Amino acid sequence: MQNMACKVAGVHFKNPIVMASGTFGFGKEYAKLYDINRLGGISGKGLTLAPKAGNPGVRVWETPSGMLNSVGLENPGIEYFLKEETPYWETLDTARIVNLGGGCIEDYRIGAELITAHEKRLREGGRCSIDIIELNISCPNVKEGGIAYGVQTETARAVVREVRQATSLPLVVKLSPNAENIVEMAYMCEVEGADGISLINTISGMKIDTRLRKSVFHNLYAGLSGPAIKPIALRMVHQVAQHVKIPIMGMGGITTANDVIEFIMAGASVIQIGTYNFMNPRAGEQMADGILKWMEQEKIVSMDEIRGIL
């Protein structure tokens, strides 16, 4: 019998399908369409210490093979999430990942402390709502923090070290493809005690309104995602997998079950689906079915048989 399960940072994933942050809300809307407990996991909307209104003006622009976005981490803030959303997350039977953003190192540290303290209180009472913190040092659409921490390894080290010391929860660091050296960045995270790596976030891009002679985005540049970036993401996952021992969550332009298999073969333990959720809201369950069918056809019993075979 085929088994799609694996562990990342000591957390059980029933299959390798995880919904990416910023494309799945906190799961409630998608749960109206299908049983999201069939998923391996979900990564919630990126959270900051204080609520954020996000960027003004145009936020999304469709391209021939993907999407540019400049949402700017619009979110209700960590305290709202912990009070209003975690009761629902307690009911879920899938891995639950909190995506943590910040404008400065202190924001990241305090955010991690709040999340950790909340979860500690729950677990003392035999309950649980959060399995992993995904540290976002790679968002290109915020002026402070975000990608500013995700480009240079030594700058990123300070954030990773601070958050590692602030939380006892499993910690996965989400990396930017714009990092000066993606392998060096991933290895630094491992050295600083991260339990896993997720990559890649969006690639910085641009769209110009030729009539107005200016960028369509308030912040000039936006983040490109979707099928256009898949070959780059696959290459980076493969490169990083050759140099770190901690597990990798691969993402970037995944739209089919075969795409998932490619990322697993490149070395990912699980994958995250982002932009494709907007194109196909039932992408998660359909890909899980597709992978199982592929395993049956190929007589693969465990994903471990193909993980990192290249």
Secondary structure, 3 states (H helix, E strand, C coil): CCECCEEECCEEECCCEEECCCCCCCCHHHHCCCCHHHCCEEECCCECCCCECCCCECCEEEECCEEEECCCCCECCHHHHHHHHHHHHHCCCCEEEEEECCCCHHHHHHHHHHHHHHHHHHHHCCCCCCCEEEEECCCCCCCCCCHHHHCCHHHHHHHHHHHHHHCCCCEEEECCCCCCCHHHHHHHHHHCCCCEEEECCCEEECCEECCCCEECECCCCEEEECHHHHHHHHHHHHHHHCCCCCCEEEECCCCCHHHHHHHHHHCCCEEEECCHHHHCCCHHHHHHHHHHHHHHHHCCCEHHHCCCCC
